[in-house]
Amino acid sequence: RLNRHAFVRASSSSSRQNDDEDDAEPFLVPANLFPGFSTPEKKAANSLITLMTMAATRVVLDQWCGTRHRSPMYNKLIDYMQKGSPHTHMNPRPIRDGNRWLHELMRHPEVDFRLAAVRILETRKLLADTEFNWEVMDENAKEGIRAETVELNKAYLTRLCGDDVNDDDGGEKRDACEDVEYERDDDDDARETKE
């Protein structure tokens, strides 16, 4: 027997070609989707800030690892992130929130750590202003979502339609999708019906 599967379709008013703008139902994102952030864009921006902080820290660490000598701050900062320090009660300080991590580094009792924080801050700003290609990131994110959506839908439909079902009267196997058709109702929603 054919199982019914629910299909969810999301659309925005801009994607509807034949509907009036007034009749279009708005695409709403729940306010509590990301606690502490009012919109998904703010959550993404915070994640990018953390990513930029990680990248800037890596750039500064690479600068400290010169061809002739290694700065003593290189090992100190690595140890701070991996093992912690006495003022953090030896708790490791990995970069999970870029801004919070830098604030904490700026309050470090040692001047070298505070100077490192300033250097990372300046490097992060330079990366965001000049080196990071925002258009390429936007295109890559959108293309990645489109490609993954196609792949996941293809895999789901292949699995759905590839399952064989037994005929009720003789045990003969047939393709599960051969007797499924899609109809459009007044709400323009796709439904599965069995012939």
Phi, psi and omega in degrees: 000140183282127176279147175273137179239137179270135175248132180255131178237125177254139176210154176250167182296334181288338182272348179274125185267326188258352182271152174288150177298326182291329183276346184289134177278132183291149177272109186254139175255129181303139183295331183263022182298314178236098181305132181093351180230133184281337181219158174299329179296321179291324176295316178296320179297319178296321177294322177293324177299316178295318177299317178295324178295318177298315181296317180295321178297318179296320178298314181295318177299319178295325177294325179287342181261068185288178181285330183263325182207161177251130178295142177298337179291337179304303181292325180296316181290321176299314179298320179301317181286324185268324187242344184088188179216169183304323181286346174259014181059035178061027174271131179301151180235069176289162181276101176254325175229112188303313181293315180297319180298316179293321176301316180294320179295326179288343177262007180297141181295335180272135181298323181301322178291320179295320177294323176297320179298318178296318180296319178294319178302312181295321179294320179298316179297317179297318177300314182293323184279327189237321189268328186278126181267099185294326181293318179295320178299316180298313179297315181297319180295313181294316179295321177298319178294315179299311183296317181292325177298314179298313181298314181293319177295320179297315180296319180294313181291326176297316178294318181296312183278341181278343178290128178274147176238146178277138175289143185296326187266342183217002181079006178289135182273142175217163180293136184294336185262358185290336180248025178251130174231158182249131177243153176254131175258188184299330181277001179065030178261142179279136176232148173266134173228148180257132180290000000 
